[in-house]
Amino acid sequence: MGIGAASLAVLALARADLDAVVAFRPAQWAAVAYLAIFGGAAAFYLWIFALQHATPTSASSTVAVHPIGASLFAAVVIGEPLRFNLALGVAAVLAGIFIAARTPRPLSRQPTAS
């Protein structure tokens, strides 16, 4: 992530296209800091922690929940509307997590006729 951020900074400097960044107010810088800390560093740390303490299936299921959490957070913080397509998406994600996380039943062996 650091290399990506540095590359984008170099590209912006090369294009002399920093007008928007220079105009940032404290609220925008707080958003950048929030994304860097919680959306980047903390998320990667928690992902590695989960991989060390849970099964890969359980840890990977958390990735599918991120859009749901972001949508609900946006609804609470900025009043993003909760519509039918969001409910349908939440149901699909939860169904996928349920299917991936359930323990498969062993197949019963039937004697074959010879």
Backbone as XML, in Angstrom:
<?xml version="1.0"?>
<chain id="A" units="angstrom">
  <residue number="1" name="MET">
    <atom name="N" x="0.830" y="-1.189" z="0.000"/>
    <atom name="CA" x="0.000" y="0.000" z="0.000"/>
    <atom name="C" x="0.868" y="1.245" z="0.000"/>
  </residue>
  <residue number="2" name="GLY">
    <atom name="N" x="1.963" y="1.184" z="0.719"/>
    <atom name="CA" x="2.875" y="2.324" z="0.754"/>
    <atom name="C" x="3.470" y="2.607" z="-0.607"/>
  </residue>
  <residue number="3" name="ILE">
    <atom name="N" x="3.843" y="1.533" z="-1.322"/>
    <atom name="CA" x="4.411" y="1.703" z="-2.664"/>
    <atom name="C" x="3.363" y="2.290" z="-3.605"/>
  </residue>
  <residue number="4" name="GLY">
    <atom name="N" x="2.124" y="1.828" z="-3.477"/>
    <atom name="CA" x="1.050" y="2.372" z="-4.306"/>
    <atom name="C" x="0.809" y="3.845" z="-4.022"/>
  </residue>
  <residue number="5" name="ALA">
    <atom name="N" x="0.795" y="4.204" z="-2.744"/>
    <atom name="CA" x="0.597" y="5.610" z="-2.380"/>
    <atom name="C" x="1.749" y="6.467" z="-2.881"/>
  </residue>
  <residue number="6" name="ALA">
    <atom name="N" x="2.973" y="5.969" z="-2.734"/>
    <atom name="CA" x="4.138" y="6.723" z="-3.212"/>
    <atom name="C" x="4.098" y="6.885" z="-4.731"/>
  </residue>
  <residue number="7" name="SER">
    <atom name="N" x="3.703" y="5.833" z="-5.437"/>
    <atom name="CA" x="3.608" y="5.910" z="-6.898"/>
    <atom name="C" x="2.569" y="6.931" z="-7.329"/>
  </residue>
  <residue number="8" name="LEU">
    <atom name="N" x="1.433" y="6.944" z="-6.650"/>
    <atom name="CA" x="0.404" y="7.929" z="-6.982"/>
    <atom name="C" x="0.858" y="9.349" z="-6.665"/>
  </residue>
  <residue number="9" name="ALA">
    <atom name="N" x="1.603" y="9.515" z="-5.575"/>
    <atom name="CA" x="2.125" y="10.847" z="-5.235"/>
    <atom name="C" x="3.108" y="11.326" z="-6.297"/>
  </residue>
  <residue number="10" name="VAL">
    <atom name="N" x="3.991" y="10.434" z="-6.756"/>
    <atom name="CA" x="4.955" y="10.799" z="-7.807"/>
    <atom name="C" x="4.214" y="11.156" z="-9.091"/>
  </residue>
  <residue number="11" name="LEU">
    <atom name="N" x="3.202" y="10.370" z="-9.444"/>
    <atom name="CA" x="2.431" y="10.654" z="-10.649"/>
    <atom name="C" x="1.718" y="12.004" z="-10.533"/>
  </residue>
  <residue number="12" name="ALA">
    <atom name="N" x="1.143" y="12.293" z="-9.376"/>
    <atom name="CA" x="0.469" y="13.576" z="-9.181"/>
    <atom name="C" x="1.465" y="14.728" z="-9.256"/>
  </residue>
  <residue number="13" name="LEU">
    <atom name="N" x="2.643" y="14.547" z="-8.672"/>
    <atom name="CA" x="3.669" y="15.595" z="-8.742"/>
    <atom name="C" x="4.140" y="15.802" z="-10.172"/>
  </residue>
  <residue number="14" name="ALA">
    <atom name="N" x="4.300" y="14.719" z="-10.923"/>
    <atom name="CA" x="4.748" y="14.827" z="-12.311"/>
    <atom name="C" x="3.722" y="15.571" z="-13.165"/>
  </residue>
  <residue number="15" name="ARG">
    <atom name="N" x="2.459" y="15.392" z="-12.863"/>
    <atom name="CA" x="1.412" y="16.073" z="-13.609"/>
    <atom name="C" x="1.101" y="17.445" z="-13.034"/>
  </residue>
  <residue number="16" name="ALA">
    <atom name="N" x="1.721" y="17.791" z="-11.907"/>
    <atom name="CA" x="1.450" y="19.049" z="-11.205"/>
    <atom name="C" x="-0.051" y="19.188" z="-10.953"/>
  </residue>
  <residue number="17" name="ASP">
    <atom name="N" x="-0.630" y="18.108" z="-10.468"/>
    <atom name="CA" x="-2.077" y="18.043" z="-10.293"/>
    <atom name="C" x="-2.427" y="17.861" z="-8.813"/>
  </residue>
  <residue number="18" name="LEU">
    <atom name="N" x="-1.937" y="18.756" z="-7.967"/>
    <atom name="CA" x="-2.165" y="18.651" z="-6.536"/>
    <atom name="C" x="-3.136" y="19.707" z="-6.000"/>
  </residue>
  <residue number="19" name="ASP">
    <atom name="N" x="-3.842" y="20.385" z="-6.894"/>
    <atom name="CA" x="-4.748" y="21.449" z="-6.461"/>
    <atom name="C" x="-5.805" y="20.938" z="-5.484"/>
  </residue>
  <residue number="20" name="ALA">
    <atom name="N" x="-6.355" y="19.766" z="-5.763"/>
    <atom name="CA" x="-7.397" y="19.226" z="-4.889"/>
    <atom name="C" x="-6.838" y="18.887" z="-3.510"/>
  </residue>
  <residue number="21" name="VAL">
    <atom name="N" x="-5.631" y="18.340" z="-3.470"/>
    <atom name="CA" x="-5.019" y="17.963" z="-2.189"/>
    <atom name="C" x="-4.652" y="19.196" z="-1.376"/>
  </residue>
  <residue number="22" name="VAL">
    <atom name="N" x="-4.159" y="20.214" z="-2.036"/>
    <atom name="CA" x="-3.783" y="21.444" z="-1.345"/>
    <atom name="C" x="-5.017" y="22.087" z="-0.707"/>
  </residue>
  <residue number="23" name="ALA">
    <atom name="N" x="-6.183" y="21.890" z="-1.321"/>
    <atom name="CA" x="-7.407" y="22.500" z="-0.817"/>
    <atom name="C" x="-8.088" y="21.677" z="0.278"/>
  </residue>
  <residue number="24" name="PHE">
    <atom name="N" x="-7.486" y="20.553" z="0.666"/>
    <atom name="CA" x="-8.090" y="19.726" z="1.725"/>
    <atom name="C" x="-8.250" y="20.523" z="3.008"/>
  </residue>
  <residue number="25" name="ARG">
    <atom name="N" x="-9.404" y="20.353" z="3.630"/>
    <atom name="CA" x="-9.655" y="20.925" z="4.949"/>
    <atom name="C" x="-9.418" y="19.829" z="5.985"/>
  </residue>
  <residue number="26" name="PRO">
    <atom name="N" x="-9.482" y="20.162" z="7.258"/>
    <atom name="CA" x="-9.244" y="19.144" z="8.291"/>
    <atom name="C" x="-10.144" y="17.912" z="8.170"/>
  </residue>
  <residue number="27" name="ALA">
    <atom name="N" x="-11.376" y="18.091" z="7.735"/>
    <atom name="CA" x="-12.278" y="16.938" z="7.596"/>
    <atom name="C" x="-11.763" y="15.961" z="6.541"/>
  </residue>
  <residue number="28" name="GLN">
    <atom name="N" x="-11.238" y="16.476" z="5.435"/>
    <atom name="CA" x="-10.694" y="15.597" z="4.396"/>
    <atom name="C" x="-9.424" y="14.888" z="4.880"/>
  </residue>
  <residue number="29" name="TRP">
    <atom name="N" x="-8.567" y="15.604" z="5.617"/>
    <atom name="CA" x="-7.355" y="14.971" z="6.135"/>
    <atom name="C" x="-7.708" y="13.914" z="7.182"/>
  </residue>
  <residue number="30" name="ALA">
    <atom name="N" x="-8.754" y="14.149" z="7.948"/>
    <atom name="CA" x="-9.208" y="13.144" z="8.912"/>
    <atom name="C" x="-9.703" y="11.897" z="8.181"/>
  </residue>
  <residue number="31" name="ALA">
    <atom name="N" x="-10.392" y="12.082" z="7.064"/>
    <atom name="CA" x="-10.858" y="10.942" z="6.275"/>
    <atom name="C" x="-9.679" y="10.164" z="5.705"/>
  </residue>
  <residue number="32" name="VAL">
    <atom name="N" x="-8.669" y="10.863" z="5.215"/>
    <atom name="CA" x="-7.471" y="10.201" z="4.688"/>
    <atom name="C" x="-6.780" y="9.411" z="5.799"/>
  </residue>
  <residue number="33" name="ALA">
    <atom name="N" x="-6.652" y="10.016" z="6.971"/>
    <atom name="CA" x="-6.011" y="9.323" z="8.100"/>
    <atom name="C" x="-6.828" y="8.107" z="8.526"/>
  </residue>
  <residue number="34" name="TYR">
    <atom name="N" x="-8.140" y="8.237" z="8.563"/>
    <atom name="CA" x="-9.006" y="7.119" z="8.926"/>
    <atom name="C" x="-8.820" y="5.958" z="7.953"/>
  </residue>
  <residue number="35" name="LEU">
    <atom name="N" x="-8.831" y="6.259" z="6.654"/>
    <atom name="CA" x="-8.656" y="5.205" z="5.656"/>
    <atom name="C" x="-7.282" y="4.560" z="5.750"/>
  </residue>
  <residue number="36" name="ALA">
    <atom name="N" x="-6.262" y="5.363" z="6.005"/>
    <atom name="CA" x="-4.912" y="4.808" z="6.109"/>
    <atom name="C" x="-4.776" y="3.914" z="7.331"/>
  </residue>
  <residue number="37" name="ILE">
    <atom name="N" x="-5.329" y="4.347" z="8.442"/>
    <atom name="CA" x="-5.161" y="3.592" z="9.690"/>
    <atom name="C" x="-6.097" y="2.396" z="9.745"/>
  </residue>
  <residue number="38" name="PHE">
    <atom name="N" x="-7.395" y="2.640" z="9.596"/>
    <atom name="CA" x="-8.371" y="1.565" z="9.773"/>
    <atom name="C" x="-8.642" y="0.793" z="8.491"/>
  </residue>
  <residue number="39" name="GLY">
    <atom name="N" x="-8.698" y="1.483" z="7.371"/>
    <atom name="CA" x="-8.958" y="0.801" z="6.109"/>
    <atom name="C" x="-7.752" y="0.087" z="5.552"/>
  </residue>
  <residue number="40" name="GLY">
    <atom name="N" x="-6.576" y="0.457" z="6.015"/>
    <atom name="CA" x="-5.360" y="-0.158" z="5.506"/>
    <atom name="C" x="-4.630" y="-0.968" z="6.545"/>
  </residue>
  <residue number="41" name="ALA">
    <atom name="N" x="-3.907" y="-0.292" z="7.403"/>
    <atom name="CA" x="-3.014" y="-0.964" z="8.353"/>
    <atom name="C" x="-3.759" y="-1.892" z="9.308"/>
  </residue>
  <residue number="42" name="ALA">
    <atom name="N" x="-4.796" y="-1.413" z="9.941"/>
    <atom name="CA" x="-5.525" y="-2.251" z="10.900"/>
    <atom name="C" x="-6.211" y="-3.418" z="10.203"/>
  </residue>
  <residue number="43" name="ALA">
    <atom name="N" x="-6.758" y="-3.186" z="9.016"/>
    <atom name="CA" x="-7.432" y="-4.263" z="8.282"/>
    <atom name="C" x="-6.451" y="-5.366" z="7.923"/>
  </residue>
  <residue number="44" name="PHE">
    <atom name="N" x="-5.253" y="-5.016" z="7.465"/>
    <atom name="CA" x="-4.258" y="-6.041" z="7.143"/>
    <atom name="C" x="-3.794" y="-6.777" z="8.394"/>
  </residue>
  <residue number="45" name="TYR">
    <atom name="N" x="-3.590" y="-6.059" z="9.482"/>
    <atom name="CA" x="-3.189" y="-6.710" z="10.730"/>
    <atom name="C" x="-4.256" y="-7.700" z="11.191"/>
  </residue>
  <residue number="46" name="LEU">
    <atom name="N" x="-5.513" y="-7.279" z="11.166"/>
    <atom name="CA" x="-6.591" y="-8.156" z="11.597"/>
    <atom name="C" x="-6.755" y="-9.356" z="10.670"/>
  </residue>
  <residue number="47" name="TRP">
    <atom name="N" x="-6.510" y="-9.169" z="9.388"/>
    <atom name="CA" x="-6.571" y="-10.275" z="8.428"/>
    <atom name="C" x="-5.515" y="-11.328" z="8.757"/>
  </residue>
  <residue number="48" name="ILE">
    <atom name="N" x="-4.292" y="-10.904" z="8.996"/>
    <atom name="CA" x="-3.217" y="-11.836" z="9.346"/>
    <atom name="C" x="-3.522" y="-12.505" z="10.681"/>
  </residue>
  <residue number="49" name="PHE">
    <atom name="N" x="-4.018" y="-11.748" z="11.641"/>
    <atom name="CA" x="-4.393" y="-12.306" z="12.933"/>
    <atom name="C" x="-5.457" y="-13.393" z="12.760"/>
  </residue>
  <residue number="50" name="ALA">
    <atom name="N" x="-6.459" y="-13.107" z="11.937"/>
    <atom name="CA" x="-7.523" y="-14.080" z="11.696"/>
    <atom name="C" x="-6.985" y="-15.334" z="11.019"/>
  </residue>
  <residue number="51" name="LEU">
    <atom name="N" x="-6.083" y="-15.179" z="10.077"/>
    <atom name="CA" x="-5.504" y="-16.346" z="9.407"/>
    <atom name="C" x="-4.696" y="-17.214" z="10.364"/>
  </residue>
  <residue number="52" name="GLN">
    <atom name="N" x="-4.095" y="-16.605" z="11.372"/>
    <atom name="CA" x="-3.308" y="-17.359" z="12.342"/>
    <atom name="C" x="-4.175" y="-18.070" z="13.372"/>
  </residue>
  <residue number="53" name="HIS">
    <atom name="N" x="-5.377" y="-17.579" z="13.621"/>
    <atom name="CA" x="-6.198" y="-18.110" z="14.701"/>
    <atom name="C" x="-7.498" y="-18.762" z="14.243"/>
  </residue>
  <residue number="54" name="ALA">
    <atom name="N" x="-7.744" y="-18.844" z="12.977"/>
    <atom name="CA" x="-8.980" y="-19.444" z="12.483"/>
    <atom name="C" x="-8.686" y="-20.211" z="11.199"/>
  </residue>
  <residue number="55" name="THR">
    <atom name="N" x="-9.664" y="-20.906" z="10.723"/>
    <atom name="CA" x="-9.492" y="-21.621" z="9.459"/>
    <atom name="C" x="-9.483" y="-20.610" z="8.315"/>
  </residue>
  <residue number="56" name="PRO">
    <atom name="N" x="-8.841" y="-20.954" z="7.214"/>
    <atom name="CA" x="-8.851" y="-20.033" z="6.068"/>
    <atom name="C" x="-10.267" y="-19.703" z="5.587"/>
  </residue>
  <residue number="57" name="THR">
    <atom name="N" x="-11.174" y="-20.675" z="5.659"/>
    <atom name="CA" x="-12.549" y="-20.416" z="5.232"/>
    <atom name="C" x="-13.197" y="-19.364" z="6.115"/>
  </residue>
  <residue number="58" name="SER">
    <atom name="N" x="-13.007" y="-19.490" z="7.414"/>
    <atom name="CA" x="-13.587" y="-18.506" z="8.335"/>
    <atom name="C" x="-12.972" y="-17.130" z="8.132"/>
  </residue>
  <residue number="59" name="ALA">
    <atom name="N" x="-11.661" y="-17.091" z="7.970"/>
    <atom name="CA" x="-10.990" y="-15.805" z="7.786"/>
    <atom name="C" x="-11.401" y="-15.151" z="6.474"/>
  </residue>
  <residue number="60" name="SER">
    <atom name="N" x="-11.521" y="-15.941" z="5.416"/>
    <atom name="CA" x="-11.889" y="-15.348" z="4.126"/>
    <atom name="C" x="-13.342" y="-14.909" z="4.095"/>
  </residue>
  <residue number="61" name="SER">
    <atom name="N" x="-14.168" y="-15.493" z="4.936"/>
    <atom name="CA" x="-15.577" y="-15.077" z="5.005"/>
    <atom name="C" x="-15.700" y="-13.639" z="5.471"/>
  </residue>
  <residue number="62" name="THR">
    <atom name="N" x="-14.751" y="-13.173" z="6.259"/>
    <atom name="CA" x="-14.821" y="-11.797" z="6.747"/>
    <atom name="C" x="-14.700" y="-10.787" z="5.617"/>
  </residue>
  <residue number="63" name="VAL">
    <atom name="N" x="-14.000" y="-11.150" z="4.551"/>
    <atom name="CA" x="-13.844" y="-10.232" z="3.419"/>
    <atom name="C" x="-15.193" y="-9.951" z="2.771"/>
  </residue>
  <residue number="64" name="ALA">
    <atom name="N" x="-16.051" y="-10.967" z="2.726"/>
    <atom name="CA" x="-17.358" y="-10.795" z="2.107"/>
    <atom name="C" x="-18.262" y="-9.887" z="2.936"/>
  </residue>
  <residue number="65" name="VAL">
    <atom name="N" x="-17.970" y="-9.740" z="4.213"/>
    <atom name="CA" x="-18.816" y="-8.929" z="5.092"/>
    <atom name="C" x="-18.452" y="-7.441" z="5.012"/>
  </residue>
  <residue number="66" name="HIS">
    <atom name="N" x="-17.278" y="-7.105" z="4.520"/>
    <atom name="CA" x="-16.839" y="-5.704" z="4.468"/>
    <atom name="C" x="-17.805" y="-4.797" z="3.714"/>
  </residue>
  <residue number="67" name="PRO">
    <atom name="N" x="-18.279" y="-5.171" z="2.518"/>
    <atom name="CA" x="-19.232" y="-4.274" z="1.839"/>
    <atom name="C" x="-20.531" y="-4.075" z="2.620"/>
  </residue>
  <residue number="68" name="ILE">
    <atom name="N" x="-20.955" y="-5.111" z="3.336"/>
    <atom name="CA" x="-22.169" y="-4.980" z="4.145"/>
    <atom name="C" x="-21.937" y="-3.963" z="5.255"/>
  </residue>
  <residue number="69" name="GLY">
    <atom name="N" x="-20.823" y="-4.101" z="5.955"/>
    <atom name="CA" x="-20.499" y="-3.161" z="7.026"/>
    <atom name="C" x="-20.340" y="-1.742" z="6.503"/>
  </residue>
  <residue number="70" name="ALA">
    <atom name="N" x="-19.697" y="-1.601" z="5.351"/>
    <atom name="CA" x="-19.510" y="-0.271" z="4.772"/>
    <atom name="C" x="-20.851" y="0.347" z="4.381"/>
  </residue>
  <residue number="71" name="SER">
    <atom name="N" x="-21.742" y="-0.462" z="3.836"/>
    <atom name="CA" x="-23.058" y="0.051" z="3.445"/>
    <atom name="C" x="-23.868" y="0.492" z="4.652"/>
  </residue>
  <residue number="72" name="LEU">
    <atom name="N" x="-23.858" y="-0.312" z="5.696"/>
    <atom name="CA" x="-24.598" y="0.052" z="6.904"/>
    <atom name="C" x="-23.978" y="1.275" z="7.587"/>
  </residue>
  <residue number="73" name="PHE">
    <atom name="N" x="-22.648" y="1.339" z="7.587"/>
    <atom name="CA" x="-21.958" y="2.495" z="8.156"/>
    <atom name="C" x="-22.323" y="3.765" z="7.385"/>
  </residue>
  <residue number="74" name="ALA">
    <atom name="N" x="-22.367" y="3.663" z="6.046"/>
    <atom name="CA" x="-22.728" y="4.820" z="5.227"/>
    <atom name="C" x="-24.175" y="5.236" z="5.472"/>
  </residue>
  <residue number="75" name="ALA">
    <atom name="N" x="-25.030" y="4.255" z="5.712"/>
    <atom name="CA" x="-26.434" y="4.590" z="5.999"/>
    <atom name="C" x="-26.551" y="5.362" z="7.301"/>
  </residue>
  <residue number="76" name="VAL">
    <atom name="N" x="-25.777" y="4.976" z="8.300"/>
    <atom name="CA" x="-25.846" y="5.634" z="9.598"/>
    <atom name="C" x="-25.161" y="7.005" z="9.561"/>
  </residue>
  <residue number="77" name="VAL">
    <atom name="N" x="-23.980" y="7.063" z="8.967"/>
    <atom name="CA" x="-23.168" y="8.281" z="9.036"/>
    <atom name="C" x="-23.632" y="9.358" z="8.051"/>
  </residue>
  <residue number="78" name="ILE">
    <atom name="N" x="-23.869" y="8.976" z="6.786"/>
    <atom name="CA" x="-24.190" y="10.003" z="5.791"/>
    <atom name="C" x="-25.597" y="9.874" z="5.231"/>
  </residue>
  <residue number="79" name="GLY">
    <atom name="N" x="-26.388" y="8.971" z="5.793"/>
    <atom name="CA" x="-27.772" y="8.857" z="5.355"/>
    <atom name="C" x="-27.953" y="8.170" z="4.020"/>
  </residue>
  <residue number="80" name="GLU">
    <atom name="N" x="-27.023" y="7.312" z="3.642"/>
    <atom name="CA" x="-27.141" y="6.556" z="2.394"/>
    <atom name="C" x="-28.419" y="5.716" z="2.462"/>
  </residue>
  <residue number="81" name="PRO">
    <atom name="N" x="-29.232" y="5.729" z="1.412"/>
    <atom name="CA" x="-30.500" y="4.992" z="1.485"/>
    <atom name="C" x="-30.284" y="3.480" z="1.467"/>
  </residue>
  <residue number="82" name="LEU">
    <atom name="N" x="-31.074" y="2.794" z="2.270"/>
    <atom name="CA" x="-31.060" y="1.333" z="2.281"/>
    <atom name="C" x="-32.203" y="0.871" z="1.385"/>
  </residue>
  <residue number="83" name="ARG">
    <atom name="N" x="-31.849" y="0.276" z="0.264"/>
    <atom name="CA" x="-32.858" y="-0.127" z="-0.721"/>
    <atom name="C" x="-32.908" y="-1.638" z="-0.869"/>
  </residue>
  <residue number="84" name="PHE">
    <atom name="N" x="-33.818" y="-2.086" z="-1.713"/>
    <atom name="CA" x="-34.016" y="-3.509" z="-1.934"/>
    <atom name="C" x="-32.753" y="-4.191" z="-2.441"/>
  </residue>
  <residue number="85" name="ASN">
    <atom name="N" x="-32.017" y="-3.533" z="-3.351"/>
    <atom name="CA" x="-30.808" y="-4.166" z="-3.889"/>
    <atom name="C" x="-29.768" y="-4.415" z="-2.802"/>
  </residue>
  <residue number="86" name="LEU">
    <atom name="N" x="-29.701" y="-3.564" z="-1.799"/>
    <atom name="CA" x="-28.785" y="-3.796" z="-0.684"/>
    <atom name="C" x="-29.246" y="-4.993" z="0.133"/>
  </residue>
  <residue number="87" name="ALA">
    <atom name="N" x="-30.533" y="-5.075" z="0.409"/>
    <atom name="CA" x="-31.058" y="-6.219" z="1.157"/>
    <atom name="C" x="-30.824" y="-7.518" z="0.395"/>
  </residue>
  <residue number="88" name="LEU">
    <atom name="N" x="-31.016" y="-7.495" z="-0.909"/>
    <atom name="CA" x="-30.770" y="-8.678" z="-1.728"/>
    <atom name="C" x="-29.295" y="-9.052" z="-1.705"/>
  </residue>
  <residue number="89" name="GLY">
    <atom name="N" x="-28.430" y="-8.063" z="-1.797"/>
    <atom name="CA" x="-26.990" y="-8.326" z="-1.728"/>
    <atom name="C" x="-26.567" y="-8.882" z="-0.380"/>
  </residue>
  <residue number="90" name="VAL">
    <atom name="N" x="-27.107" y="-8.338" z="0.703"/>
    <atom name="CA" x="-26.800" y="-8.837" z="2.045"/>
    <atom name="C" x="-27.236" y="-10.294" z="2.172"/>
  </residue>
  <residue number="91" name="ALA">
    <atom name="N" x="-28.441" y="-10.600" z="1.678"/>
    <atom name="CA" x="-28.930" y="-11.980" z="1.741"/>
    <atom name="C" x="-28.033" y="-12.913" z="0.930"/>
  </residue>
  <residue number="92" name="ALA">
    <atom name="N" x="-27.592" y="-12.478" z="-0.234"/>
    <atom name="CA" x="-26.726" y="-13.310" z="-1.072"/>
    <atom name="C" x="-25.374" y="-13.542" z="-0.404"/>
  </residue>
  <residue number="93" name="VAL">
    <atom name="N" x="-24.801" y="-12.495" z="0.176"/>
    <atom name="CA" x="-23.508" y="-12.628" z="0.852"/>
    <atom name="C" x="-23.625" y="-13.569" z="2.045"/>
  </residue>
  <residue number="94" name="LEU">
    <atom name="N" x="-24.663" y="-13.382" z="2.851"/>
    <atom name="CA" x="-24.841" y="-14.253" z="4.020"/>
    <atom name="C" x="-25.091" y="-15.698" z="3.610"/>
  </residue>
  <residue number="95" name="ALA">
    <atom name="N" x="-25.835" y="-15.913" z="2.528"/>
    <atom name="CA" x="-26.046" y="-17.275" z="2.031"/>
    <atom name="C" x="-24.720" y="-17.884" z="1.569"/>
  </residue>
  <residue number="96" name="GLY">
    <atom name="N" x="-23.906" y="-17.094" z="0.889"/>
    <atom name="CA" x="-22.599" y="-17.582" z="0.446"/>
    <atom name="C" x="-21.691" y="-17.937" z="1.610"/>
  </residue>
  <residue number="97" name="ILE">
    <atom name="N" x="-21.693" y="-17.105" z="2.635"/>
    <atom name="CA" x="-20.883" y="-17.396" z="3.824"/>
    <atom name="C" x="-21.381" y="-18.668" z="4.494"/>
  </residue>
  <residue number="98" name="PHE">
    <atom name="N" x="-22.698" y="-18.830" z="4.589"/>
    <atom name="CA" x="-23.269" y="-20.035" z="5.197"/>
    <atom name="C" x="-22.858" y="-21.276" z="4.415"/>
  </residue>
  <residue number="99" name="ILE">
    <atom name="N" x="-22.947" y="-21.210" z="3.096"/>
    <atom name="CA" x="-22.579" y="-22.360" z="2.264"/>
    <atom name="C" x="-21.098" y="-22.679" z="2.407"/>
  </residue>
  <residue number="100" name="ALA">
    <atom name="N" x="-20.249" y="-21.659" z="2.414"/>
    <atom name="CA" x="-18.806" y="-21.880" z="2.506"/>
    <atom name="C" x="-18.379" y="-22.374" z="3.874"/>
  </residue>
  <residue number="101" name="ALA">
    <atom name="N" x="-19.068" y="-21.938" z="4.922"/>
    <atom name="CA" x="-18.626" y="-22.247" z="6.289"/>
    <atom name="C" x="-19.222" y="-23.532" z="6.845"/>
  </residue>
  <residue number="102" name="ARG">
    <atom name="N" x="-20.269" y="-24.051" z="6.224"/>
    <atom name="CA" x="-20.876" y="-25.253" z="6.807"/>
    <atom name="C" x="-19.978" y="-26.461" z="6.585"/>
  </residue>
  <residue number="103" name="THR">
    <atom name="N" x="-20.079" y="-27.388" z="7.483"/>
    <atom name="CA" x="-19.284" y="-28.601" z="7.399"/>
    <atom name="C" x="-19.977" y="-29.566" z="6.448"/>
  </residue>
  <residue number="104" name="PRO">
    <atom name="N" x="-19.262" y="-30.012" z="5.419"/>
    <atom name="CA" x="-19.909" y="-30.918" z="4.478"/>
    <atom name="C" x="-20.185" y="-32.276" z="5.115"/>
  </residue>
  <residue number="105" name="ARG">
    <atom name="N" x="-21.301" y="-32.869" z="4.742"/>
    <atom name="CA" x="-21.631" y="-34.203" z="5.232"/>
    <atom name="C" x="-20.881" y="-35.226" z="4.400"/>
  </residue>
  <residue number="106" name="PRO">
    <atom name="N" x="-20.371" y="-36.267" z="5.048"/>
    <atom name="CA" x="-19.686" y="-37.293" z="4.258"/>
    <atom name="C" x="-20.687" y="-38.029" z="3.374"/>
  </residue>
  <residue number="107" name="LEU">
    <atom name="N" x="-20.233" y="-38.403" z="2.209"/>
    <atom name="CA" x="-21.078" y="-39.149" z="1.291"/>
    <atom name="C" x="-21.231" y="-40.577" z="1.805"/>
  </residue>
  <residue number="108" name="SER">
    <atom name="N" x="-22.440" y="-41.072" z="1.753"/>
    <atom name="CA" x="-22.636" y="-42.468" z="2.182"/>
    <atom name="C" x="-22.255" y="-43.380" z="1.038"/>
  </residue>
  <residue number="109" name="ARG">
    <atom name="N" x="-21.577" y="-44.449" z="1.367"/>
    <atom name="CA" x="-21.147" y="-45.397" z="0.350"/>
    <atom name="C" x="-22.217" y="-46.466" z="0.191"/>
  </residue>
  <residue number="110" name="GLN">
    <atom name="N" x="-22.688" y="-46.588" z="-1.007"/>
    <atom name="CA" x="-23.670" y="-47.602" z="-1.341"/>
    <atom name="C" x="-22.928" y="-48.782" z="-1.972"/>
  </residue>
  <residue number="111" name="PRO">
    <atom name="N" x="-23.277" y="-49.986" z="-1.535"/>
    <atom name="CA" x="-22.626" y="-51.140" z="-2.198"/>
    <atom name="C" x="-23.056" y="-51.181" z="-3.671"/>
  </residue>
  <residue number="112" name="THR">
    <atom name="N" x="-22.100" y="-51.442" z="-4.517"/>
    <atom name="CA" x="-22.386" y="-51.502" z="-5.936"/>
    <atom name="C" x="-22.719" y="-52.925" z="-6.329"/>
  </residue>
  <residue number="113" name="ALA">
    <atom name="N" x="-23.664" y="-53.063" z="-7.222"/>
    <atom name="CA" x="-24.045" y="-54.385" z="-7.706"/>
    <atom name="C" x="-23.066" y="-54.812" z="-8.773"/>
  </residue>
  <residue number="114" name="SER">
    <atom name="N" x="-22.570" y="-56.037" z="-8.654"/>
    <atom name="CA" x="-21.608" y="-56.546" z="-9.648"/>
    <atom name="C" x="-22.231" y="-57.498" z="-10.583"/>
  </residue>
</chain>
